[in-house]
Amino acid sequence: MSVINIDEARMQVDRKGFLDIAVDPAIDLFAEIERLKKEKNAVLLAHYYQEADIQDAADFIGDSLGLAQEAERTKADIIVFAGVHFMAETAKILNPRKKVLLPDLNAGCSLADSAPAELFRTFREEHPDHLVISYINCTAEIKALSDIICTSSNAEKIIESLPEEQKIIFAPDKNLGAYLNKKTGRDMLLWNGSCIVHEIFSVKKITELKIRHPLAKFIAHPECEEPVLRMADFIGSTTALLKYTKTSPAKEFIVGTESGILHQMIISSPEKIFIPAPPETNCACNDCPYMKLNTLEKLYLCMEYETPEIKMSDELLERSRKPIEKMLEISRRYNL
């Protein structure tokens, strides 16, 4: 591996969003990452949608709620977040004095990008009698414009904790919002955002799969479109989908969410069969292109040089922390 100093590393990151230097292929990356964790008192948090090697190297694997909870209680000096940008931002918001690293700053989110802060600010101002619940898959700027943050794991309970007469804006995911309206009987005003992965599943191809696998259970994330959700035997957050596959007596599952979760499903139930739900096209569109920007090599370099680092203004940190803390408070109340 070429040797550079920390200032040179940060200059490279400024240009590309990640540290682009060659890694010696003879290096045992798993061993090096473990060494760096111990030397730097670092914790590695990874989302279920990360590549299998990163999940295997992680100290904690979870969905957005679990990762936020872990970020809140960690005693580590450095938080290394193997996920996408809004997740690392959330960890920084909850730990403003700690260093939070993301292997590739380009690991964004199509759903977060669908809610530009200035447009959303105007939208909120047009509905002053509405309380804003925002899905955690949004930028820090949107969080700062929100009253409560939620995840797919706790959204229903958070909505039900509010008076029935309370008017609500739900952002940014219209599909999750529509599902929650149906579940709770509310009529929330929905922002028109969506996730590129969960919008591309094919009803026709899933139907064909179900015909070929008549005993398979079709499970889906509520970010999917309504016609897909109507076909599902079970709908739930990423963690809920994983739990369902563990406890269900079924031996085959068609999985309607990002394909990274299949790694944990196979580890938990190696005797069962897991089939990724097919997209409309022939591409690997049920792989999130942003999640997959992180690699084991980038993770190692990120920890070695402590860059790229998530940085935010104190003012934004303060404003965006309050709705997240409200979410965590409600989650604790309901043991979520």
N, C-alpha and C positions, 0 to 999 in steps of 0.2 A: 504494500500500500504506500502511495506517495505521502510524504510527511509535510503537513502545512500547519501554520499556527492558527490560533482561534480567530484572529482578525481576518486572515485570508479566508477562512471557512465562512465567516459571516458575509464577506463580500460576495462569495460565490452564491450563498443562499439568497442574497439580495437580488441577484440577477436571475436566478432560476427557480427559487422557491424551495430548493432542496440542495444538499451537499453532494455534488457530482464529482467524486473522485474514485479511482479504482480501488477495489478491495481485493487483497490477496486471496485467491480461491482456496488456498491451503488453510486459511483461518477457520477455526471452529466457531462459527458465529454464535451458536447457542451458548457455548462456554464463555465467550467474550462478553455477551450480553449479561450473563449471570455475574461475571466478575465486576462489570461496570455498575450493576445494581447495588452490589455490596459496597464497593469503593465509594460510590457517590450517594448512598442512601436514597436510591431511586426506586420508584414503583412503576411497573409497566401495566397500564390498563389497556385492554383491547376489546373492541366491539366484535360481536358474533359474525359480522360480515367481513372481517379481515381474512387474509389468506391463512391457510392452515398452519404454516410455520410460525407466523406471528402469534396466533392463538396458543400454540404449544409453548411459546417462550413467555407468555404473559403471566403476571401474578394474579390478575383478576380478569375474567371474561364476562361480559354482560351486555344487556341492552341499555338504552339511554338512561332509564331510571336507575338501574343497578350501578352503572358507571358514575352517575352523578352522586349517588349515595356514597360510593366508595371514595370518590374524590373529596367529598365533604369530610370524611373521617380519617383520611390517611395521615400518618405521622412522617411520611417521607419528606425529604428536602426537595426532591425533584420528582415531578410527575411527567412520565413519558406516555403520551396518549396516542395509541395506534387506533385511529379512527379518522373522522373527518373534522374540518376546521371548527364547526360550531360546537362539537363535543369538547375539543381542547379549550375553546373559549369558555365553556361552562366550567371546566376544571379550574381555569384561571380565575374566573369570577368568584368561585367558592374558596379559592386559595390565592388571594391577591399578592401575598408576600412570598409565594413560592415560585420557583422556576417551572414553567410548563412547556414541554417540548412536543413538537409534532414532526414526524419524519419528513413530510412533504407538505409545504404550505399550499400547494395546488390542490390538495385533497379537499375539495369543496363539497357542495350538496345542491343538486338541482332544485330540491324543494326549498331550501333556504334562499337560493337565488331568485325564486319566484315571488319573493316579497321584498322589493326595494324599500328601504326605510322611509324615504321621503314620500313615496306614494302611499305607504301604509299610514304614515302620520296624518296625511290629508284625509284618508278614509276614516280614521278614528275620529278626527275632528268633526267629520260630517255626521257622526253618530254619538254625540256626547253622553247620551243616557245609557250607553252600552258598556258593560265591563268586558275587558279583553282577556281571553284565554288563548295563549299561544302554545302550540306544539313545540317541544324543545328543539325540533329540527328547524331552527331559525337562527339568524345572526344575533349577536349581542345587541345591536341597535334595535331590532324588533323586540327582543326581551325587555329592553329598557322602556319600550312603548306599551308594555303589557302589564296587566294586573296580576295574573297568575300564569305560571308555566305548567305544562302537563306533558306526560308521555303517553304512549299507547297503553301502558300498563295501568296508569292511574287516572286517565282522562275522565272515565265514566264517574268514578267516585268524586272527583273534583267538581264536575258539573252538578252532580246530585247534592253536593254540600251547599250549593247556593240556593237562595229562595226561588221558587218556581216563577215568580213574576219578574225576576232579574233578567233584563235583556243582555244578550251575550254576543260578542263578535268572536268567532273562532278562526284562527289563522295558524299556519298558511295552507294547511292541507284540506282541500275541499272533499276528498274522498273519505278521509277519517272523520271530518266534520259531519258529513252526510250520514255516515254509519252511527255516529254518536247521537245525532238528532233522532234517528230511528230507535236507538236503544233507550234513550232517556225521555223521549216524547217532547223534547224541546224544539224550538224553531230558531236555532242560532243563525246569525248572519255569517256567511262563510266567505272567506277570502278565496280567490280563484287560483290556488297553487296546487302542485302535485309533484310526485316523485317519478322520475323517468323509468325506474326499474319496475315499480308497482303498477304503472299504467300500461305496461306493454304485454301483459299476459293475455294469451289467446283463449277465448271461450271455446272456440271450435277445436283447438288442439287439446285443451284440457278434457273436453268431452270425449274425444277420440282416445285419450289416455285412460279415462275412466272405463270405457268400453273394453279396452285391452286388459285392464287391471280391475275387474269388478269388485274385488275385495279391498281395494285401496281406499283409504280415507283421504279426501282432499282438504288440506288445511291452508288457511290464507291469512295474511296480515291485513288489518283494516285500512291500510293505505291503498289497497287494491280497489279497482272500480267496482261499482255496485253489481253489474252483471256477473262478474267473477265471484264476488262475495255470496251471491244468491246460490251458487253451486257448492259452496263450502260445507263440509261436515263440521268444521270447527273454525272459528275466527278468533285470533288473539295476537297479543304482542309477541315479539320474538321469543322472549322467555316463556310466555304461555304456550307457544307452539312447541317449543322444546319439551316442556313439562308434559304436554298432551301426548307426545310420541313416546315418552317414558311410561306413562300410566295406561295408555290405551292398549287393549288386547289385540288390536289390529297389527298385522305384520308388514303391511305396505302403506306408504304414505306418498301422496303427490303434494309437493311443498310449494306454496305460492308466496314466496318472499325471496330475498336475496340469497344466492346459493351458498354463501359462506357459512350459514347456519347448519348446513348438512354435515359439516365436519364434527360439530358437537353432537349432533343427532346420532351419527355413526359410532362415535366414542361411547355414548350413553347406552345405545341399543344396537350392538354389532350384529345381532341376529335378525334385525329388521331391514327392510328395503326402503330406500328413500329416493324419490324421483323428482328432480326439479321441474316445476311447472314450466311449460314451453311458452316463449314469447311469440308475438305475431310474426316476426321475421325469423330468419335462420341464424341470426347473430347470437352471441352469448350475452343477450341483453338483460338476463336476470343476474348478471354480475355487475355490481355498481362500479363504473369506471373510476369514480373518485376514491372509493374505499380501496380499490386495488392498486392505487398509485403508491401506497406504502408497501415496502418490501423489507425483507430481513436485512439486506445490505444497508438500506437507508436508515433503518432502525438502529443498527449498530453504529453507523457514522453519527447519527443524531445524538446518541448517548455518549460517544467518545468525545465529540467536540461541543456538546451542549448547545446545539443549534440545528434547525430553526427553533426560535423561541416565540411563544405567543406573548404579545405585548399590547396593552390597552391603557387608555387614560384612566386616571383615578375616578373621574366623573362618570365615565361609562361603566366602570366596574361597580360603582356604588348603585347606580340606577338599575342596572341589569340584575344585581344580586337580589333585590327585594322580591321580585316575582318568583325567582327560583326558590328562595327560602320559604315563601308561602306554599309552594308545591311540596317541598320536603316536610313542612309542618303538617300538611293535610295527609301526606303519605304515612307519616308516623302515627297519626291519629287512627288511621284505618289499617295499620300494620301491613302496608303495601311494600 
